[in-house]
Amino acid sequence: MEFQADPAYIAQLEANRSGQFTPRQRLTVSIAALVTSLGLIVMCAILTAIAAAAAQGLAFTGIVGALFFIFFLLTYLYMVVTFYVNARAFVPDALSRNPVRVAQGELRTQKAQRDRDELPFSFIVGDYSFAPFIVPFEIKMEKGRRYRVYYAAHSRMFLGIEPED
């Protein structure tokens, strides 16, 4: 079976084979790195402002103040963890000289552990799993056939796929 894809996708695969992002892939990862880094900076600024207000005695008091503070703290911690995890994944990819990794092997599928209409199963090649809706439409996916999947090293973002044969 011959692999047919448009020239732009072939050029993308060539860049990924050499361990590099295409300019568009680098832009996507760089934007994600920038947004998550800015999010962390904003969250640190908010914490500094709250600490400064508390140091000047401008904190809420009573049960309403305590509930507000608990809600704020939980929301704040959630946002910090979310931004930190994403920044930890995307910033190294954006700064790396060789950010692309490859997984090779036979295509397997795995049903979702719970009933999910939006993602009833995942494709698995080697140690990398990905959603079926991110595969380019011109690539026919056949269980048992060997593929190479290219993905970002830290964020594990899907970049491309090609049959090995």
C-alpha positions in Angstrom: 0.0 0.0 0.0 1.5 3.3 -1.0 1.5 6.3 1.3 -0.1 9.3 -0.3 -0.1 12.7 1.4 0.0 16.3 0.3 3.4 18.0 -0.1 3.0 20.2 2.9 2.5 17.1 5.2 5.5 15.4 3.6 7.6 18.5 4.3 6.3 18.4 7.9 7.3 14.8 8.3 10.8 15.5 6.9 11.3 18.2 9.5 10.0 15.9 12.3 12.3 13.0 11.1 15.3 15.3 11.6 14.1 16.0 15.2 12.8 19.5 14.4 9.5 21.4 14.5 8.2 23.0 11.4 7.8 26.8 11.8 4.0 26.3 12.5 4.6 23.6 15.1 7.3 25.8 16.8 4.8 28.7 16.8 2.1 26.6 18.5 4.5 25.3 21.2 5.9 28.8 21.7 2.5 30.4 22.1 1.6 27.7 24.7 4.9 28.3 26.5 4.4 32.0 26.5 0.7 31.9 27.7 1.5 29.5 30.5 4.6 31.4 31.6 2.6 34.7 31.6 -0.1 32.9 33.6 2.4 32.0 36.2 3.7 35.5 36.4 0.2 36.9 36.8 -0.6 34.4 39.5 2.6 35.4 41.4 1.7 39.1 41.0 -1.8 38.4 42.5 -0.3 36.5 45.4 2.1 39.4 46.0 -0.8 41.9 46.0 -2.8 39.8 48.4 0.2 39.4 50.7 0.8 43.2 50.6 -2.8 43.9 51.4 -2.8 41.4 54.3 0.4 43.0 55.6 -1.3 46.4 55.7 -4.3 45.0 57.5 -6.7 45.1 54.5 -7.9 41.5 54.8 -11.5 40.5 55.1 -12.8 39.5 58.5 -15.4 37.2 59.8 -17.0 34.1 58.2 -17.5 35.8 54.8 -13.9 36.8 54.8 -12.8 33.3 55.7 -15.0 31.7 53.0 -13.8 34.2 50.4 -10.2 33.4 51.4 -10.7 29.6 51.2 -12.4 29.9 47.8 -9.6 32.3 46.6 -6.9 30.0 47.8 -8.3 26.9 46.2 -8.9 28.7 42.9 -5.4 30.2 43.1 -3.8 26.8 43.8 -5.7 25.2 40.9 -4.5 27.9 38.5 -0.9 27.8 39.7 -0.7 24.0 39.3 -2.4 24.2 35.9 0.0 26.9 34.6 3.0 25.2 36.2 2.3 21.8 34.6 1.7 23.3 31.2 4.8 25.6 31.4 6.9 22.6 32.5 5.8 20.8 29.4 5.8 23.5 26.7 8.7 25.8 27.7 11.4 23.0 27.3 9.9 22.1 24.0 10.0 25.7 22.8 13.6 26.1 23.8 15.0 22.7 22.8 17.3 22.2 19.8 15.8 18.7 19.1 12.3 18.8 20.5 10.8 15.9 18.4 10.6 12.3 19.6 9.4 9.3 17.6 7.5 6.2 18.7 7.6 3.2 16.4 5.6 0.0 16.4 2.4 -1.8 15.6 -0.8 0.2 15.8 -3.1 -0.9 18.6 -6.3 0.5 19.9 -7.6 0.8 23.5 -11.1 1.4 24.5 -11.7 4.2 27.0 -11.9 3.0 30.6 -15.3 4.6 30.9 -18.0 5.4 28.4 -16.9 8.6 26.6 -18.7 9.7 23.4 -16.0 12.3 22.6 -13.1 9.7 22.7 -14.4 6.1 22.7 -10.8 4.8 22.0 -7.2 5.7 21.6 -4.6 4.7 19.1 -1.3 3.4 20.6 2.0 3.1 18.8 4.9 2.0 20.9 4.6 3.9 24.2 2.7 6.8 22.7 -1.1 7.1 22.7 -3.2 9.6 20.8 -6.7 10.4 19.9 -8.1 9.2 16.6 -9.4 12.6 15.6 -5.9 14.1 15.4 -4.6 11.7 12.6 -4.4 13.4 9.2 -7.4 12.3 7.1 -5.2 11.0 4.2 -3.6 8.4 6.4 -5.4 5.1 6.7 -5.0 3.6 10.1 -4.8 -0.2 10.2 -4.5 -2.2 13.4 -1.4 -4.3 13.3 0.4 -2.2 10.7 3.7 -0.5 11.8 3.8 3.3 12.1 6.1 6.0 13.2 4.5 8.7 15.3 6.3 12.1 15.9 5.5 14.0 19.0 6.9 16.9 21.1 9.4 15.5 23.7 8.0 17.2 26.9 4.4 18.2 26.1 3.9 14.9 24.1 1.9 16.9 21.6 1.1 14.9 18.5 2.9 16.2 15.4 2.6 13.6 12.7 2.4 10.0 11.7 3.5 7.8 8.8 3.5 4.1 8.0 6.9 2.4 8.3 6.6 0.5 5.0 
